[in-house]
Amino acid sequence: MIKVDNIKVPLDYNDEIIKNLIEKKIKDKVIDFKIFKKSVDARFDVVFNMSFLVNVKNELRHKDLIYAPKNPLTVPKSTNKEVIIVGSGPAGLFSALILIEAGLKPIIVERGKDIKGREEDVANLLENKVLNPNSNFVYGLGGAGTYSDGKLTTNINSEYNSYILETFVKFGADPDILYEGLPHIGTDVLKKVVTNMANYINEHGHIYFEHELVDIIDKKIVCKNNDKLIDFNFDYLILAIGHSPKDTFKMLYEKGLFMEQKPFSMGVRIEHKQELIDKIQYKKYAGHPNLPKATYKMAVHLDSRDVYTFCMCPGGIVVPSMDSNNTIVTNGMSYKNRGLENSNAALLVNVNTTDYESNNPLAGFDFRDKYESLAYNDMYKANIARLEDFLNNRASSKIGHVKPSYPLGYTFKNLDSCLPTFVSSALKEAIPLFDKKMLGFNDPDAILTAIESRSSCPVRITRNEELVTNIDYIYAAGEGSGYAGGITTSAIDGIKIALKVINR
Ligand SMILES: Cc1cc2nc3c(=O)[nH]c(=O)nc-3n(C[C@H](O)[C@H](O)[C@H](O)COP(=O)(O)OP(=O)(O)OC[C@H]3O[C@@H](n4cnc5c(N)ncnc54)[C@H](O)[C@@H]3O)c2cc1C
């Protein structure tokens, strides 16, 4: 089998067209083929850029193209280790899967609930405006990734990428993620995938839901389960707690875990009509049934700050992803079909550690808290503004053709009142520059929702070259360690840490 890259395929393709294009490129007869990679190339005419695995008549004529699949991930065997993982997000789940492959029986403790319980709490937030600080859009089975777009893109070229994609497919994700250039699972499918993963982990180890880590005493953790305190002994502990639980970070810091301040980012969510984004990106091809919903990723470097778009969710909604009462945090979520009216993306400005008010390692959390509290309105209504009004330093008085999708209601406010001044002014400087890259981005009716403050962790848990913390039997994995961000990167980090534990 050979691998043929960089074939430009028209949008209205069929097998015969593809076969002819491959034959033209390799000048040989194609027996059969399957898609290896597929992405949209919209730089000139809009086409697909595709790679194929091909069976050809004369394979030996194409020696330099012969396909050598990467070695699958091999996990060494291990015995007699009690490993406890705190958190069932991507880092915790993938750590557990690797430990199981090694023959171990990992235990996960998770402060949130399984999907059924989590859905009830999310519904209670959406319908009755009651936030459960332990079970919400960020806490519970699957972690912060469950109510998300499930984008699996990562900047890291890791040997574990294909294992992660194949594992998601094994547990129920659509196989198209194996070849799509911008793979995404969608929240509807993710809920089933993480439930299947949890069932599998429970066959080999155990997940304790509604168990919040509240203390560590030597090689014992103490978890709060409703009103009870429950102990678990361990040989190795993997903290996969994400970047949200300030209370847990505080406890860990007081227990002597070394941490350092880390920069993060803050800004707003911006919503456009998805139709507009499709038109900007695909021009006359917008709406073509074979094209995915269009996406974008932009950055500008100003004199003082960097401004960039992040976590763009085509055809999705802005969701309330706070974990504490009287705060507002927003993020974005889509279903597999990305079929809703608006696109949304984070519009972020870098926050430096010099912006924090003290040298305390946890000062980034205080900075974050301050603005998440300023963004709060009665009953979790979000502050929103039309883009034109934001750029003119005023509160909006009406919405235009873009309707805010944030589900808990909104109030019109001058967003300068809940953002650091440097964030507000950098956004105002950057938006016209983004419009030069994507003409039409500066839609006066685009909606800004405040605030977006959880794109990464404001603290890093110090790890040595063996990836262990200053406490020899405690590891920190995933986004909360400060070394990873996003679903795939956190899963990669979880795998790396599990392998280190196995090799101890
Ligand atoms: C709405 C939303 C949309 C997103 N969309 C995307 C996307 O499309 N693509 C992408 O790559 N990334 C996305 N992200 C980011 C992504 O979800 C995170 O980067 C990823 O989930 C981090 O994985 P993690 O396992 O390190 O931590 P998390 O997923 O945050 O999981 C940590 C878990 O630890 C648990 N926990 C915390 N403290 C304790 C404690 N004391 N005791 C017990 N359990 C505890 C939490 O309940 C949580 O379940 C999104 C995030 C959000 C909020």
The ligand as a Gaussian input file, in Angstrom:
#p B3LYP/6-31G(d) Opt

LIG

0 1
 C      -17.327000      24.659000      27.417000
 C      -15.924000      24.216000      27.065000
 C      -15.630000      23.919000      25.747000
 C      -14.350000      23.458000      25.401000
 N      -14.121000      23.100000      24.107000
 C      -12.956000      22.501000      23.790000
 C      -12.743000      21.964000      22.499000
 O      -13.617000      21.981000      21.626000
 N      -11.534000      21.396000      22.243000
 C      -10.545000      21.330000      23.175000
 O       -9.467000      20.796000      22.882000
 N      -10.731000      21.836000      24.409000
 C      -11.910000      22.399000      24.744000
 N      -12.097000      22.874000      26.010000
 C      -11.012000      22.734000      26.975000
 C      -10.919000      21.266000      27.433000
 O      -12.182000      20.832000      27.836000
 C       -9.899000      21.143000      28.542000
 O       -8.666000      21.604000      28.059000
 C       -9.746000      19.692000      28.978000
 O      -10.984000      19.156000      29.373000
 C       -8.748000      19.598000      30.115000
 O       -8.665000      18.256000      30.508000
 P       -8.210000      17.819000      31.964000
 O       -8.486000      16.376000      32.046000
 O       -6.846000      18.305000      32.208000
 O       -9.155000      18.621000      32.965000
 P      -10.730000      18.750000      33.059000
 O      -11.392000      18.316000      31.814000
 O      -11.001000      20.125000      33.541000
 O      -11.143000      17.688000      34.160000
 C      -10.813000      17.858000      35.499000
 C      -11.787000      17.056000      36.357000
 O      -11.280000      17.068000      37.680000
 C      -12.362000      17.145000      38.567000
 N      -11.887000      17.707000      39.842000
 C      -11.416000      18.960000      40.085000
 N      -11.088000      19.100000      41.377000
 C      -11.353000      17.921000      41.977000
 C      -11.258000      17.468000      43.305000
 N      -10.811000      18.251000      44.297000
 N      -11.646000      16.198000      43.577000
 C      -12.129000      15.372000      42.601000
 N      -12.259000      15.774000      41.318000
 C      -11.868000      17.027000      41.003000
 C      -13.362000      18.030000      37.879000
 O      -14.657000      17.786000      38.350000
 C      -13.178000      17.641000      36.415000
 O      -14.132000      16.689000      36.012000
 C      -13.356000      23.343000      26.389000
 C      -13.645000      23.695000      27.712000
 C      -14.915000      24.115000      28.055000
 C      -15.232000      24.478000      29.473000

